[in-house]
Amino acid sequence: PHKVPTHNSGPVGKHSQVLTDLANMNLCVLNGDDPSDLDQSIRTTLKGELFLKSARIHI
């Protein structure tokens, strides 16, 4: 599975990437492949989003 390149690095692009990674993760599992790279990508993206939201609240 490969990441779909997005030209929108904002929230819409990041959320689209997470949805794409989730779909690819399901395909990996169905095909018997290791989805751990996709899992890490999703976690990193979501943690980054939570950090940004938290930082905005405290500013």
Buried (B, 14 or more C-beta within 10 A) or exposed (E): BEEEEBEEEEEEBBBEBBEBBBEBBEEBEEEEBEBEBBBEBBEEBEEEBEEEEEEEEEE
